[in-house]
Amino acid sequence: MYLHLGNEYSVCIKDIVGIFDIENTTIGKATKELLEREKKKKRCVYATYDLPKSFVIVVKNGEEKIYISQLAAYTLQKRLGI
């Protein structure tokens, strides 16, 4: 089963590590550092051209990626049935 993140991006549910609200989590220093580090390593995928509301951490075949989405974390979690 896959979770649609916006535009043409979907990820396999079993590969999702976490779904996070950008507004609430980027206040913390650790989250800011994580996002900056992953952007530099080109591991961030933008599933939106709009204002981002959430990010999803995915690990597939040992490779980590962060998907930035315009959908709210609550909306994505609801789609998963969480």
NORZIGI-V451750 format. One record per run of one state. SS is the DSSP state (H for helix, E for strand, C for the rest). FROM is the first residue (numbers start at 0). LEN is the number of residues. If there is no record, write none. Layout:
((SS/FROM/LEN) (SS/FROM/LEN))
This chain:
((C/0/1) (E/1/5) (C/6/2) (E/8/4) (H/12/3) (E/15/6) (H/21/4) (C/25/3) (H/28/12) (C/40/3) (E/43/3) (C/46/7) (E/53/7) (C/60/2) (E/62/7) (C/69/3) (H/72/8) (C/80/2))
